[in-house]
Amino acid sequence: MKILEVLKGKISVELLKSVPRSFDLIGHVAVVEVPSELEPYASLLGEAIMEVHKKIETVLAKVGPVAGEHRVREFRLIAGKPETETLHKEHGCLFRLDVGKVYFSPRLSFEHARVAGLVRPGETVLDMFAGVGPFSILIARKVKTAKVYAVDANPEAYRYLYENIRLNKVEDRVIPIRGDIRKVAETKLKNLRFNRIIMNLPEKAYQYLAETCRLAKPEATVHYYCFAGGPEPEDKALNVLQSSLAGLGVRAYDVLNIRLVREVAPRVWQAAIDFKFLGF
């Protein structure tokens, strides 16, 4: 049975055309974007999702964008129980989290695996905006001799990160650090240098390139994320990165890969640029 079949006869044929074709599934929680014309029927939509997908116990509607210092989104309950803490499984790893208190996107699952698959034995990795640990923990699980430093400023994300490290038994390979990466770079990481740095803060990663370049070993690989729109988003993303690096006096680097990760709004994409830092 499909969601459209459940809703048939409950809403108009015209409104059926607006029913979302997909939603995010995080553990037992479904997160859906409800079109404005369907707002009066949001509860029906939520109940239909639960009827079709029996393991879903909570359905949340997005209220606004990811925002604020700690990158969280506001939701409202449209069906099921008001339980937003869940246990999510991805690539064999377990992640406990509260979708109302931390940032987590199952749509980055491929990206988590892609980056983890590039890590070589013995690397020291910095995850600058680690969240609950989807990059860090998967890397540690896949590459037993890698050491990962996972940093996040959100106290709730840090709490879940710490728990997830224990849950996945990677305490000897992932070091959680709570704090703003700028301050952490000057204190706890001051004397460390990294083979690989992950910058998954697409709205403003360019603002932290100075810290990245200072903490990178020669020939370190950087995974840089940003948002870019227009007809040629890859070019726009690369232009912003190149301009930011030039402003820091960085001329020596090689762009290894540019890819569009996902569309986050009409004609707006999250882009990933992998580059090798060669020095100032």
Secondary structure, DSSP 4 states (H G I P E B T S, - for coil): --HHHHHBTTB-HHHHTTS-S--EEETTEEEE---GGGGGGHHHHHHHHHHHSTT--EEEEE-S-SBTTTTB--EEEEEE-S--EEEEEETTEEEEEETTTS---GGGHHHHHHHHTTPPTT-EEEETT-TTSHHHHHHHHH-TT-EEEEEES-HHHHHHHHHHHHHTT-TTTEEEEES-HHHHHHTTTTT--EEEEEE--TTTGGGGHHHHHHHEEEEEEEEEEEEEESS-HHHHHHHHHHHHHHHTT--EEEEEEEEEEEEEETTEEEEEEEEEEEE-
